[in-house]
Amino acid sequence: METQNLGSSPDVRSKNESVKSVDRRNFLRSAGMTTVAGAVFLAGCDKDDDMTPTPTSVDLGSGDVGILNYAYALEQLEAAFYTQVVATPFSGITDAERSMLTDIRDHEIIHRDFLKAALGNNAIAGLEVNFSSIDFTSRASVLGAAKLFEDTGVQAYNGAGNLIKDANYLLIAGKIVSVEARHAAAIRDLLMPNSTSFAGDDIIDAKGLDKAVKPADILAAVKPYVKTTITASNLPTS
């Protein structure tokens, strides 16, 4: 997965851009409400604190359970990242940026908790993350990591959709990935405002479709950010 220079100079962050960011944030919040409304009920079924030690390795399992655990692992990573971003805001963060990132955090937490509730006793344990390579005081570092996680999330859901057998699970995955795509576009717009990067050719193929990446490649891409070893040898491949 490619890396880019993800910095953004302060002079582009004008008052007009802040107003545009508020508009994007409101759109983002509205766009996520369908998934939020559907997930809150199920997520509320599992609110007990998990006091068990974090395991050093987890196995995702097989079939649809394995794919749901795969998605659950990625949502754990994203939820943990945005929770840290909001808890320790980067230097110079604007109110609009803080609000947008808080909305994204809330979406990711709901996605995580929804999948955990759907999996029930089949859910993998909580993962131990590793964000040592991310400078949470730096806007460029935080938004660069956010771009990586969001682009990876969209490609992951697209790459796993054809492996899901249960139509109900496929429907839910489709609703989640559409929200993740909105996140990805919003983060890219923050990094490179007034550009077409929100749908760049690094993520959109020649047919105008989002790219789809296999689970093995996605797990390799996020491995530096997860201390827990994730075993996925039993996931379906077709």
C-alpha positions as CSV (number, residue, x, y, z in Angstrom):
1,M,0.0,0.0,0.0
2,E,1.5,3.3,-1.1
3,T,2.5,6.2,1.1
4,Q,2.4,9.8,0.2
5,N,3.5,13.2,1.5
6,L,0.4,14.0,3.5
7,G,1.2,17.3,5.0
8,S,-0.9,20.5,4.5
9,S,0.4,24.0,4.8
10,P,-1.3,26.3,7.3
11,D,-2.1,29.0,4.7
12,V,-4.8,26.8,3.2
13,R,-6.7,26.5,6.5
14,S,-8.6,29.8,6.1
15,K,-11.8,30.9,7.6
16,N,-13.6,29.8,4.4
17,E,-12.1,26.3,4.7
18,S,-13.3,26.1,8.3
19,V,-16.8,26.9,7.2
20,K,-16.6,24.3,4.5
21,S,-15.3,21.8,7.1
22,V,-18.4,22.5,9.3
23,D,-20.6,21.8,6.2
24,R,-18.7,18.5,5.6
25,R,-19.0,17.6,9.2
26,N,-22.8,18.1,9.2
27,F,-23.1,16.0,6.0
28,L,-20.9,13.3,7.6
29,R,-23.1,13.2,10.7
30,S,-26.2,13.0,8.6
31,A,-24.8,10.3,6.4
32,G,-23.9,8.2,9.3
33,M,-27.3,8.3,11.0
34,T,-28.8,5.2,9.3
35,T,-26.0,3.0,10.4
36,V,-25.9,4.6,13.9
37,A,-29.7,4.1,14.4
38,G,-29.5,0.5,13.4
39,A,-26.5,-0.3,15.5
40,V,-27.2,1.5,18.8
41,F,-29.9,-1.0,19.8
42,L,-27.7,-4.1,19.3
43,A,-24.6,-2.4,20.6
44,G,-26.4,-1.6,23.8
45,C,-26.8,-5.3,24.5
46,D,-23.1,-5.6,25.5
47,K,-21.9,-2.8,27.9
48,D,-20.1,-4.8,30.5
49,D,-16.5,-4.0,31.0
50,D,-14.2,-6.8,29.8
51,M,-11.6,-7.5,32.6
52,T,-9.9,-10.4,30.9
53,P,-6.3,-9.9,29.9
54,T,-5.6,-9.0,26.2
55,P,-4.4,-12.2,24.4
56,T,-1.2,-12.2,22.4
57,S,-2.9,-13.8,19.4
58,V,-6.4,-14.3,18.1
59,D,-7.8,-16.5,15.3
60,L,-10.6,-14.9,13.2
61,G,-12.4,-18.2,12.5
62,S,-14.0,-19.4,9.3
63,G,-17.1,-18.6,7.2
64,D,-19.2,-15.6,7.8
65,V,-18.1,-15.5,11.4
66,G,-14.5,-15.2,10.3
67,I,-15.3,-12.3,7.9
68,L,-17.3,-10.5,10.7
69,N,-14.4,-11.0,13.0
70,Y,-12.1,-9.6,10.3
71,A,-14.3,-6.5,10.1
72,Y,-14.5,-6.3,13.9
73,A,-10.7,-6.3,14.2
74,L,-10.4,-3.4,11.7
75,E,-13.2,-1.5,13.5
76,Q,-11.4,-2.0,16.8
77,L,-8.3,-0.5,15.3
78,E,-10.1,2.5,13.9
79,A,-12.1,3.1,17.1
80,A,-8.9,3.0,19.2
81,F,-7.2,5.4,16.8
82,Y,-9.9,8.1,16.8
83,T,-10.5,7.8,20.5
84,Q,-6.8,8.7,21.0
85,V,-7.0,11.5,18.4
86,V,-10.0,13.1,20.2
87,A,-8.5,12.6,23.7
88,T,-5.1,14.2,22.7
89,P,-5.9,16.7,19.9
90,F,-3.1,17.6,17.5
91,S,-1.5,21.1,17.7
92,G,-3.6,23.8,16.1
93,I,-6.7,21.7,15.6
94,T,-9.7,23.8,14.6
95,D,-13.2,23.5,16.1
96,A,-14.5,22.1,12.8
97,E,-11.7,19.5,12.6
98,R,-12.3,18.5,16.2
99,S,-16.0,18.1,15.6
100,M,-15.5,16.1,12.4
101,L,-13.0,13.7,14.0
102,T,-15.3,13.3,17.0
103,D,-18.2,12.3,14.7
104,I,-15.9,9.8,13.0
105,R,-14.8,8.4,16.3
106,D,-18.4,7.9,17.3
107,H,-19.2,6.1,14.1
108,E,-16.2,3.8,14.5
109,I,-17.2,2.9,18.1
110,I,-20.7,2.1,17.0
111,H,-19.4,-0.1,14.1
112,R,-17.1,-1.9,16.6
113,D,-19.7,-2.4,19.2
114,F,-22.3,-3.5,16.6
115,L,-20.1,-6.2,15.2
116,K,-19.1,-7.4,18.7
117,A,-22.8,-7.7,19.6
118,A,-23.6,-9.5,16.3
119,L,-20.8,-12.0,16.8
120,G,-21.7,-12.7,20.5
121,N,-19.6,-15.5,21.9
122,N,-17.9,-15.9,18.6
123,A,-16.2,-12.4,18.8
124,I,-12.4,-12.3,19.1
125,A,-11.0,-10.7,22.1
126,G,-10.0,-7.0,22.2
127,L,-6.8,-6.2,20.3
128,E,-3.8,-4.4,21.6
129,V,-2.9,-1.6,19.3
130,N,0.5,0.0,18.6
131,F,0.4,3.7,17.5
132,S,4.0,4.4,18.4
133,S,4.7,5.5,14.8
134,I,2.0,8.1,14.9
135,D,2.8,11.6,16.3
136,F,-0.6,12.6,17.8
137,T,0.6,16.2,18.2
138,S,1.1,16.6,14.5
139,R,-1.8,17.3,12.1
140,A,0.0,15.8,9.2
141,S,0.8,12.6,11.1
142,V,-2.7,12.2,12.5
143,L,-4.5,12.9,9.2
144,G,-2.0,10.8,7.3
145,A,-2.8,7.8,9.5
146,A,-6.5,8.5,9.3
147,K,-6.2,8.5,5.5
148,L,-4.5,5.1,5.6
149,F,-7.0,3.6,8.0
150,E,-10.0,4.9,6.1
151,D,-8.8,3.9,2.7
152,T,-7.8,0.5,4.0
153,G,-11.2,0.1,5.6
154,V,-13.1,0.7,2.4
155,Q,-10.8,-1.6,0.4
156,A,-11.2,-4.3,3.1
157,Y,-15.0,-4.3,3.1
158,N,-15.0,-4.3,-0.7
159,G,-12.5,-7.2,-0.8
160,A,-14.5,-9.3,1.7
161,G,-18.0,-8.6,0.4
162,N,-18.0,-11.5,-2.1
163,L,-16.9,-13.9,0.7
164,I,-20.0,-13.2,2.8
165,K,-22.8,-15.9,2.3
166,D,-25.5,-14.5,4.6
167,A,-27.4,-11.7,2.7
168,N,-28.2,-9.9,6.0
169,Y,-24.6,-9.7,6.9
170,L,-23.8,-8.5,3.3
171,L,-26.4,-5.7,3.7
172,I,-24.9,-4.5,7.0
173,A,-21.4,-4.6,5.5
174,G,-22.6,-2.5,2.6
175,K,-24.1,0.1,5.0
176,I,-20.9,0.3,7.0
177,V,-18.5,0.6,4.0
178,S,-20.6,3.5,2.6
179,V,-20.0,5.4,5.9
180,E,-16.3,4.4,5.8
181,A,-16.1,5.8,2.2
182,R,-17.6,9.1,3.5
183,H,-14.9,9.2,6.2
184,A,-12.2,8.6,3.7
185,A,-13.4,11.4,1.4
186,A,-13.7,13.8,4.3
187,I,-10.2,13.0,5.6
188,R,-8.7,13.4,2.1
189,D,-10.5,16.7,1.7
190,L,-8.9,18.0,5.0
191,L,-5.5,17.0,3.8
192,M,-5.8,18.4,0.3
193,P,-8.7,20.9,0.1
194,N,-9.9,22.1,-3.2
195,S,-8.6,19.1,-5.0
196,T,-9.9,15.9,-6.5
197,S,-8.0,13.7,-4.0
198,F,-11.3,12.7,-2.3
199,A,-11.7,10.3,-5.2
200,G,-8.1,10.0,-6.5
201,D,-6.9,7.4,-9.0
202,D,-4.9,5.8,-6.2
203,I,-8.2,4.5,-4.7
204,I,-10.6,4.6,-7.7
205,D,-9.9,2.2,-10.6
206,A,-10.3,2.9,-14.3
207,K,-13.9,1.7,-14.2
208,G,-14.8,4.3,-11.6
209,L,-15.0,1.8,-8.8
210,D,-13.4,1.7,-5.4
211,K,-10.6,-0.8,-5.2
212,A,-11.1,-4.1,-3.4
213,V,-8.2,-5.8,-1.5
214,K,-8.0,-9.3,-0.1
215,P,-8.0,-9.9,3.7
216,A,-4.4,-11.2,3.7
217,D,-3.1,-8.0,2.1
218,I,-5.2,-5.8,4.4
219,L,-4.0,-7.5,7.5
220,A,-0.4,-7.2,6.3
221,A,-1.0,-3.4,5.8
222,V,-2.3,-2.8,9.3
223,K,0.0,-5.2,11.1
224,P,2.4,-2.4,12.2
225,Y,-0.4,-0.9,14.2
226,V,-1.6,-4.1,16.0
227,K,0.5,-5.8,18.7
228,T,-1.9,-8.8,18.9
229,T,-1.1,-11.5,16.3
230,I,-4.1,-12.0,14.0
231,T,-4.4,-15.5,12.4
232,A,-6.7,-15.6,9.4
233,S,-5.8,-18.9,7.8
234,N,-9.3,-20.2,8.0
235,L,-11.0,-17.3,6.3
236,P,-12.9,-18.2,3.1
237,T,-11.2,-17.2,-0.1
238,S,-14.0,-17.6,-2.6
